Amino acid sequence: MKNSFKILLTSGMLLLSLNSCKKEAFNLTPTNDVTAESVYATPAGYKNSLAKLYATYGLTSPQGADGSDVGGLNSGFTDFLRLFWMSQELVTDEAICAWGDVGIPELNFGTPTPDNQFLRGLYSRGILQITFCNEFLRESTPDKLAGRNITGADATAITRYRAEARFLRAYQYWVLMDAFGNPPFVTEADAIGKVNPKQIQRAALFSYIESELKAIEGDLAEPRTNDYGRADKGADWALLARMYLNAQVYTGTAKYTEAITYSSKVIAANYKLKDNYMNLFRTDNDVNNTENILTINYDGINGTNNGGTTYLINAAINADMNPTSYGVPGGGWGGNRTRQNLPNLFPDANGTVDKRGVFFGTKKDVQAVSEFTDGLRVTKFKNVSSAGTPGRTINGTFSSLDFAIFRLAEQYLIYGEAVARGGAGGSVSQARTYVNLLRGRAYGNTSGDVSEAALTTDFYLDERARELYWEGHRRTDLIRYGKFTGPGYVWPFKGGVQAGASLPAFRNLYPLPLADLIANPNLVQNTGY
């Protein structure tokens, strides 16, 4: 299945090389003689352009012709997953980074400013990917296809491509809504470069994303029938379920019944848990794996960059940890590790009892941010196969491990939490069955099974950490539980204090980047910044 990905990635890389990265991505215009008429002249051109939309998730922004960084951020930092992961994990109790790069200490403390380069990178990355999707949609209307004599089965295939482009755009708008609340908003119906994008409010953006995901459902492939790494109905339902679980945060109105409805649709779509939890995070996780719903695909030879799973692996180990055993003999950057709160959720820190909790090191407590050995290292991700075979890599650094944006386990936990919060259409009994499937896999037997009485909302927050840690969920989860800000729950260096301190409620939203506020007078900064 990786062969199809290699073809998509290679063509996507070529197309990406034809675009220069601009600060105001919504106003991108061609900078060479490659025009839409040539790119979209054939059905193959449309498929290659769709490949670009997916490839953008796994590649970094290009550097300038002189090798200089783009937009003030080192190109190695501009991979989507790396930026998204930092925004979801470094600001929480699950991770902390030893590096002193400008902007990282602010994330460690949960106190980023509107100038934070990594949040600006995430914001710009989202807008760039939305811009690519909008352009694809402008060029794939029925009128455009008819004008290019594309009909029949080819036109039908492109209708599906359009649905996937709308899904990818909806996903990026979800990222912006979750992180920034009220971003600029543009669709394919807006003219390029004519006016500054208008700002959309969070509740209105929620409604837009919801309507898009429902509108495209009929045009997407049935679950597990599309090419590996491409969106289908399962991904569509999974994003809706995730959104509905957080709807009260986004809109002020709870939608737990809808979360049960859509998580149940995913669960009923013939996805199955992988037998071995750790094999979800090995390089053959694309083979015989019916748990992953949608992935970002990485290749350590054809699609190299310092983000993605290359970052997740290398930043969590150093030379003293035998990088060869992680499939990156030339790597080991010594940056990210966990704060003590995460390993404290497990019965032990070496995966003997609950096999999900695999950590390295002897000092659990974080007393010095800059000391990589302060805090246990997370050894969940490896560039090796389930059989221990090294993954594809250049220079022993880059990873070929794919990353799951959605997997079945999350849907089980969405279902259970939504039931615990009073949603209709589900049952505590069924929720217990789903939870114990996860815990049975983790423990290898029934010793970790829980009763119905144990399935409180607080249980689900902890169980999500045990099952989904370092997969980009924690900030969103803590905000949903009212624990990201305020004095009710603190962790080491929250608020910049070793013992932890309260954060003001306005930090439940990240600031809009100062550079875009200056460039676009339609934007109003989020309260508190």
Beta strands, then each sheet from edge to edge (+ up, - down):
strand 1: 96-97
strand 2: 184-185
strand 3: 198-199
strand 4: 292-296
strand 5: 336-337
strand 6: 359-360
strand 7: 377-378
strand 8: 403-407
sheet 1: 1+ 5-
sheet 2: 2+ 3-
sheet 3: 4+ 8-
sheet 4: 6+ 7-
end
